[in-house]
Amino acid sequence: MKHVQLRDLDVARIGLGAMGMSFAFTGAGSDDAESIRTIHRAIDLGVTLIDTAEIYGPYINEELVGRALKGRRDDVVLATKFGMISHTGSGPGTLDSSPANVRIAVEGSLKRLDTDRIDLYYQHRVDPTTPIEDTIGALAELVTEGKIRHIGLSEAGVGTIRRANAVHPITALQSEYSLWTRDPEPETLPLLRELGIGFVPYSPLGKGFLTGAIRSIDQFDKSDFRATNPRFTGENFQRNLAIADEVATIATEVGATPAQVAIAWLLAKGDDIAPIPGTKRVTRLEENVGADAVELTAEQIAKLDNLTPASGEHHNEAQMEMIGR
């Protein structure tokens, strides 16, 4: 697989998001053995960037990834996230990036992942009560101590990114970016390139919608967070089916699957971008990794650039309030 640079961190240009193996999606946590096979197969296929977070579960996804990487830790770039659990009393769901909380969080992640270092450690969401300079200062100390190798941000706004990078070089920003979520294009991507920061798009398949496999919300169980996502509900869902159909039409023309086309479109956006499609199944992983071989023409990219815009926000109201600070 081709590789890209996230600042000075070398990764295969398609990674693996592990969240759905344990959390948030229909069937999560139902087959850890298949999830571990999926991680092993990813490594065999050349995937290097494996992504998790302490909030996924909480905690159980990091534990799963740690078990999967036993004996193969040195084959991957291991990324996890902190800041959506307060370890000082408030618990999961409370944003806390205070230096004290960072210290507690990293020790927990290291233990659950059964590793002596985290290759890429992200602030999961910006904490409005802690100056970003204080958070990055604490992370910089962890870099010096060797507990983490690189610092990342997730869903941070341009002002925060610039301030953070002034304290310590930021290696990567992880934010949602896909054919139907184009928010980073006007301001964020240009800033990342100005500062030399890599970009890791999550939900590159629109939480599965862009694959064309989701035709009814009845496919979700009650634990699936998409059931409350504005793009998956009511009239928005019906309107957005047209986008999936447009991608499918182009995929037929390309000779690839819709998922592969959606990922290939992201890969065509630069050599500093490494999407992390998530899956808990080997077959889907193999399909996603196949996007590495898909070459889109300029005409096909233009068609994809001009897809029908999505109806509805890409997160619910509470989640949207945590983005872009």
Secondary structure as UniProt FT lines:
FT   STRAND          3..6
FT   TURN            7..8
FT   STRAND          9..12
FT   STRAND          16..17
FT   HELIX           19..21
FT   TURN            26..29
FT   HELIX           32..44
FT   TURN            45..46
FT   STRAND          49..51
FT   TURN            54..59
FT   HELIX           60..68
FT   TURN            69..72
FT   HELIX           73..75
FT   STRAND          77..82
FT   STRAND          85..86
FT   TURN            87..90
FT   STRAND          91..92
FT   HELIX           99..113
FT   STRAND          118..123
FT   TURN            128..129
FT   HELIX           132..145
FT   STRAND          148..154
FT   HELIX           158..167
FT   STRAND          172..176
FT   TURN            179..180
FT   TURN            183..187
FT   HELIX           188..195
FT   STRAND          198..202
FT   TURN            204..208
FT   HELIX           209..211
FT   HELIX           217..219
FT   TURN            222..223
FT   HELIX           225..228
FT   HELIX           230..232
FT   HELIX           234..254
FT   HELIX           258..267
FT   TURN            268..269
FT   TURN            271..272
FT   HELIX           282..289
FT   HELIX           290..293
FT   HELIX           298..305
FT   HELIX           317..320
FT   TURN            321..322
//
